[in-house]
Amino acid sequence: MDDLTLFNIMAEDLVIYATYLKDKQIAVTVTNEEDIVVFHEDSHVFAWESLVYFAKQVIILDKTIQLALNEH
């Protein structure tokens, strides 16, 4: 596994898998285009909620960027 950086996230096609384990723990696995695990972590549901919040921000910002791109 590599250190997953924002550069890696933006430069590669990645797939994320998440599973609820127990005791408010979430297993998060990220694979790359070759289906190789580049990140895995079991963490608390609060960390998952923070990741989801970040992802929602990215989606909102992408809508703004896409509108700007379509204007030009």
ABEGO torsion letter per residue (X at the ends): XBBBBAAAAAABBBBBBBBBBBGGBBBBBBBBAAGBBABBBBBBAAAAAAAAAAAAAAAAAAAAAAAAAAAX
